[in-house]
Amino acid sequence: MSKPKFEYIEIEGMDTDAIGILEGEYEGLHYHYGTVTFNELEDGRMEMKFNYEILRKPDGFEDDENFKNFAGDLLVHILEEQLPSLTQETSYKDIGPAPQFLEEDLVKLKEEQDKLRSEEEHATSGIDNTSESDSR
C-alpha cells in the first residue's frame, strides 16, 4: 500500500490528533486512533491491535474489513515515520532499550502484514478481527 495523502487534525481537549484523509477511497474521512498494542504470538509473529473512532464519514463510507486494513497499514506508516523523531526528542533513561525493540517489532509487523495481504489475495474467505471501531 502506498501511503495515502492525509493531514493531522487537532482535536480540542485531546492529546492526540485525528487523521483526515485527503484523497482516494476514504477521502473526507476523519478518525482518530485510540489504544494501540503489540503482542508477540507463540509462533514469534507480531500482532498489532488498535481501536479507532470515526469522527466524520464521507457519503458511502463503510466501516468494514477493507477500512480496518487501510487504517492498520496507515498506522504502521505513521509509526515508521515518527519513530526516528521520537527517539531523538525523548529521553529513554527510565525505559531502557525499548526503542530498539519497537523498531524491530515494527519491521517484523510490516513484513507479516505484507505476507498476510499476499495470502489474503489468494484466499477465498477469512476475517481478521484484530481491530475495532469505537463508532457504533
C-alpha positions in Angstrom: 0.0 0.0 0.0 1.3 3.4 -0.9 0.7 5.9 1.9 -2.4 8.0 1.1 -2.4 11.8 1.5 -3.6 12.7 4.9 -3.4 15.5 7.4 -3.3 15.7 11.2 -6.3 17.5 12.6 -6.1 18.9 16.1 -8.9 17.7 18.5 -9.5 20.3 21.2 -9.1 18.8 24.7 -7.3 15.6 23.5 -3.6 14.7 23.5 -3.9 13.1 20.1 -4.7 14.4 16.6 -7.3 13.0 14.2 -6.4 11.8 10.8 -8.1 13.5 7.8 -7.9 11.5 4.5 -7.3 13.9 1.6 -7.7 11.6 -1.4 -8.7 8.2 -2.6 -11.4 5.8 -1.5 -11.7 7.3 2.0 -11.3 11.0 1.0 -13.1 13.2 3.5 -13.0 10.7 6.4 -11.8 11.9 9.8 -10.9 9.5 12.5 -8.5 9.0 15.4 -6.7 6.1 16.8 -7.3 5.0 20.3 -5.3 2.3 22.1 -2.6 0.5 20.1 -1.0 -2.7 21.4 1.7 -5.0 20.1 1.7 -8.7 21.1 4.1 -11.4 20.2 2.3 -14.6 19.3 3.5 -18.0 20.3 4.9 -18.6 16.8 7.0 -15.4 17.1 4.9 -13.3 14.8 3.8 -9.9 15.9 0.2 -8.8 16.2 -1.0 -5.2 16.3 -4.4 -4.4 17.7 -5.9 -1.0 17.7 -9.1 0.8 18.0 -10.3 4.0 16.4 -13.2 6.4 16.4 -14.8 7.7 13.3 -15.4 11.5 13.6 -16.7 12.3 10.1 -17.8 10.0 7.4 -18.0 10.7 3.6 -21.0 9.5 1.7 -20.9 5.8 1.1 -18.3 5.1 3.8 -18.4 1.5 5.2 -16.6 0.6 8.4 -15.6 -2.8 7.1 -12.5 -5.1 6.9 -11.1 -3.1 4.0 -11.2 0.0 6.1 -9.6 -1.8 9.1 -6.8 -3.0 6.8 -6.4 0.5 5.4 -6.3 2.1 8.9 -3.8 -0.6 10.1 -1.5 0.0 7.2 -1.6 3.8 7.6 -0.9 3.4 11.4 2.2 1.3 10.6 3.4 4.0 8.1 2.8 6.7 10.7 4.7 4.8 13.4 7.6 4.2 11.0 7.8 7.9 10.2 7.5 9.0 13.8 9.9 6.5 15.4 13.1 8.4 14.4 11.8 11.7 15.7 10.5 10.1 18.9 14.0 8.6 19.6 15.6 12.0 19.1 13.1 14.0 21.1 12.5 11.7 24.1 14.8 10.6 26.9 14.6 6.9 27.4 16.7 6.7 30.6 13.7 5.2 32.5 12.6 2.6 30.0 15.9 1.2 28.7 16.2 -0.3 25.2 12.5 -0.1 24.3 13.1 1.9 21.1 15.3 -0.8 19.5 12.7 -3.4 20.3 9.9 -1.3 19.0 11.7 -0.6 15.8 12.4 -4.4 15.3 8.7 -5.1 16.1 7.5 -2.6 13.5 9.8 -4.1 10.9 8.5 -7.6 11.8 4.9 -6.4 11.8 5.2 -4.8 8.4 6.7 -7.9 6.9 4.0 -10.0 8.4 1.2 -7.7 7.2 2.7 -7.8 3.7 2.8 -11.6 3.8 -0.8 -11.8 5.1 -2.1 -9.4 2.5 -0.5 -11.5 -0.2 -2.0 -14.7 1.3 -5.5 -13.0 1.6 -5.4 -12.1 -2.1 -5.3 -15.8 -2.8 -7.7 -17.0 -0.1 -11.4 -17.4 -0.7 -12.5 -16.2 2.7 -11.5 -15.2 6.2 -11.9 -12.3 8.5 -9.3 -10.8 10.9 -11.0 -9.2 13.9 -7.8 -7.6 15.4 -9.1 -4.1 15.2 -12.2 -2.5 16.4 -14.1 0.7 15.7 -15.3 2.7 18.7 -18.1 4.0 16.4 -21.4 2.2 16.6 
